[in-house]
């Protein structure tokens, strides 16, 4: 399987690094990147072929991964259309619906993917949706590519990609936001910035690992930490009083609504 990435930004870099780590050969991967410095960076880091020409990049490829900004995808897709020879097309551009990309390129072999930034350290979470024309073999190809940077979840309904975008796509920002708040609290309690960061990050990392390793519901894990009339109970009562959980749910709903709006805006003919 030869793979061509169109765009050589952070997510493409993460995927290339993950694929090479899973045993893919550098000769199997090419990147189309208009920025000369980025082409040099990619070649030096991974020994992959990095070119400026779209035609040169996609030649002999079986899979093409769109890793450009959503606002650029339509133009790139229309330029690519006459060069296609039945390749599987994977888009990681937020908001762009598979049906719109298929219309722009004139091909129904489209998989829409929504990864997140922890893919940069091979700890990502990606939601995947395949159009009906995508074959079983092509689904496996898409699975192999995105699984190189973390976990994957296949979706039966493309509308759920907007939900994945709101939960796991934007989710790391929610985590960072809460880490920032915990750091602030630690500093107000007397810790210096470095120790506040260590305490906060380690706590989120450990809690996440414990939740992942346990077969129990996170509500059970939370209750186990919460002693009657203890410090944790007092903190949680304060969070409930300020409706923090309800506000977080509302924030996720707002993100999902914006993802749908982006699909409407960017998918216009």
N, C-alpha and C positions, 0 to 999 in steps of 0.2 A: 504494500500500500504506500503510494507516494502522496504526500500531503503538501498542499500549498496554502500558506497563510497570507491573506491580503491585509496588510497592516502589521507592524512590528512593535506594538506598544507593550504595556505591562502584562496584559492577559495573554497575548500571543507568546511573549517571553516565558511566562509561567507554563503554558502548555508545551512549548518546545522543550523546556528543561525537564518537564515531567515525562514526556515521550522518550527522550533520550535516556532518562533514568530507568524507564521500563524496557529498554532494550532496542528501541527504534534506532536505525542508523542515521547519521547526519545526512547521508546522501539521499535519504528518502524524503527529506524536508527542504522545501524552498520557501522563501518569504519575498513578497512584493512590498517594497517600502520606498516611498519617494524621498525620504530624508537620507542623505548620504552618510551622515554621522551614525544614524541608527543602523544602516546597512553594515557599516564597519563594525559596530558594536555587536550585532548579532552574529556576524561571521567570526569575529575574534572569540566570542564567548562560546559558540556552539559548533563552529565549523560547518554551518549550514550554508546553502546557496542563497544569498540575498541580492535581489535584483530590483531595478527600477521599472522594467517593462512587464506589464500585465501578461502579455502573450508569452513572453519567455518564462515567467514564473509558473503559469498554469500548465505549460506543455508537459505531457506525460504524467499528469497528476490524476489520481482517482478520487481524491477528496479535496475540496476547497473550503477553507475556513475564513469567513468574513470576520475580521477583527478590527474593523474601522468604527469610527464614531457613528451613531445612528443617523446624524444629519448628512453623512457622506455616503451612506449605504446605497441609496437609490442611484446616484450618479455612477458609483463603482459597479453596481449590478448591471446597469445598462451598457457600460463599456465592456463588461465581461460576456454578456449574452452571446455575441457572435463567435466567441472562442470556445464555448462549451461543447463537450463531447460525451454527455451522459454522466458527468461526475456527480458525486454526492456533494451537496452544498450545506454547510453548517454555518449558521449565523449566531454570533454571541452579542449582537447589537441589541441593547435594551429597547423595548417598545415596538420594534418592527415585527409585524405579524408575518408568519410564514407564507400566507396566501398573497400578501403584497410583494414579498421578495420573489415568490414564484412567478408572479405576473411580470415583474421587472426583468427577470432573467429568461423567461420563457421555458422554465423547467419546473416540474413538480417534485423533484428529488431533493426536498428541503427538510432539514432538521433545525428547529429553533432551540437554542440552548441559553440558559441563564445561569452562568457561574457566578461566584463571588470572589472577593479579593483574597481570602485565605488560600485560594489556589496558588498564590505566589509561594507558599511554603508547603504545597501538596496537602493541604487540609481543607480544600474547598468543598462546596456543596453545589451541585448543578442540577437544575430541572431541565428535562428534555422532552420535546414534543416532535413527533415525526408525522409529516403529511402522509396520507394513505398510499401514495405512489412509492414511498421509500420501501425498499426490499428488506427482508430479514438480514441479509448480508450487510446492507448499508447501515441498518440500525446497529449491528454489531461493530461496524467500523466507528460510528459515532460514539458508541459506548466506550470502546477502547481508548479513543482520544480523550474524552472528558474524564474518564476514570483515572487517567494518568495524574490528575491533580486533586483527587479526592473522591468523595461519594457522589453518586448520581441517583436521580429519581425520575422515572419515566412517567409522563402525564398522558392521559387519554384525551383530555380536552384542552385545546390550546388556551382557552380563557384562564386556565389555572396557572399559566406562565406568569400572568400578572400577579397572582397571589404569591408565587415563588419569588418574584422580583421584590415584593413588599416584605416578605419574611426573611429569606436568606440572602437575596441579592443586596438589599439595603441593610440587612440585619447586622453586619459587622459594625456599621456606624452607630447602631443603638448600643451595642456592647461597648464601643469606645466611649460613647457619651456617658454611660454608667460608670465606666472605669474613671473617667475624668471627675465625675461627682464624688466617687469614693476617695480618689486622690485628694480632692479639695478638702473633704472631711478629715482625712488623715493629717493634712498640713495644719488645719485649724486646731487639731488636737495636739500639735506640737512636733510632728515628724518633719524632717527636711524633705525636699522635693524628691530626691533619689529614693529614700526609704519609703515615702508615700507611694511612689510608683511601683516599687517592688512588692509591697504589701497588697496593693490593689490588683495588679496584673496576676500575681501568683494565686490570689484568692479566686479570681474568675477562671483562671486556667485549671486550678484544682477542682473547683466546683463543676466545671464542664466535663472534665475527665471522669469524675465520680458519677455524674449523671449518665455519661455514655457507657460506663462500665457496669452500671447497675441495671437490673431488669425491672426495678421498681419505678413507679410513677414519681415524677419529680415532686409532686405534692407530698408524697410519703417521706421523701428525703428532706424536704423543707421542715415537715412536722418533727422529724427526728432531731433536728438541730434546735428546735424551739421548745425550751423548757418552760413549764408553767411559771408565770410571774418572773421570768428571767430577762436577761438583756436582749436576746433575739426577739422575744415576744414583744418587748417594748418598741423595738425598732419596726417590726412588722405592723404593729398597731398604728404607728405613725404613718407608714406607707399607705395603709388602708384608709386612714382618716383623710389623706390627701389624694386618694383614688389614683395612685400611681399605676396600678395594673390596668385600670379602666382607660386611663389616658394613653398608656402604651398601646392597647388594643386600637384605640381611635387613631393613633399615629400610623399604625400598620395599615388600617383601612384607608387613610389618606394617601399613603404611598401606593396602594393597589389602585386607587382611583386615578392617580396621576399616571401610572403605567398604562391604563386603558386610554387615557387622554392622549398620551404620546403615540399610541398605536393609531388613533384616529388622525392626529395631526401629521405624523410622518408617513402614513400610508396613503395619503391622498394621491390621486392620479395627477 
